[in-house]
Amino acid sequence: MTLNILFFTIEIRKREKSLASALHDEQVEKLYEENKDRQISVHHFL
């Protein structure tokens, strides 16, 4: 009888963002929300 055992160790760590990256992501999110609001208002106008 042969017993084959294979072990995996998976480590998940949250990546720490740099300040520049965090500011960029925040700016992108803000622009996305503004454009979404603009599209909604234009759609209601038509």
C-alpha contacts under 8 A as a table, 3 or more apart, distances in Angstrom:
res1	aa1	res2	aa2	distance
17	K	21	S	6.05
17	K	22	A	6.10
18	S	21	S	5.19
18	S	22	A	6.22
19	L	22	A	5.12
19	L	23	L	6.16
20	A	23	L	5.18
20	A	24	H	6.10
21	S	24	H	5.04
21	S	25	D	6.13
22	A	25	D	5.16
22	A	26	E	6.18
23	L	26	E	5.07
23	L	27	Q	6.18
24	H	27	Q	5.10
24	H	28	V	6.16
25	D	28	V	5.10
25	D	29	E	6.16
26	E	29	E	5.14
26	E	30	K	6.21
27	Q	30	K	5.06
27	Q	31	L	6.21
28	V	31	L	5.18
28	V	32	Y	6.08
29	E	32	Y	5.04
29	E	33	E	6.24
30	K	33	E	5.21
30	K	34	E	6.25
31	L	34	E	5.05
31	L	35	N	6.13
32	Y	35	N	5.23
32	Y	36	K	6.09
33	E	36	K	5.01
33	E	37	D	6.16
34	E	37	D	5.17
34	E	38	R	6.15
35	N	38	R	4.94
35	N	39	Q	6.11
36	K	39	Q	5.16
36	K	40	I	6.29
37	D	40	I	5.12
37	D	41	S	6.24
38	R	41	S	5.18
38	R	42	V	6.14
39	Q	42	V	5.14
39	Q	43	H	6.02
40	I	43	H	5.08
40	I	44	H	6.27
41	S	44	H	5.17
41	S	45	F	6.17
42	V	45	F	4.95
42	V	46	L	6.41
43	H	46	L	5.36
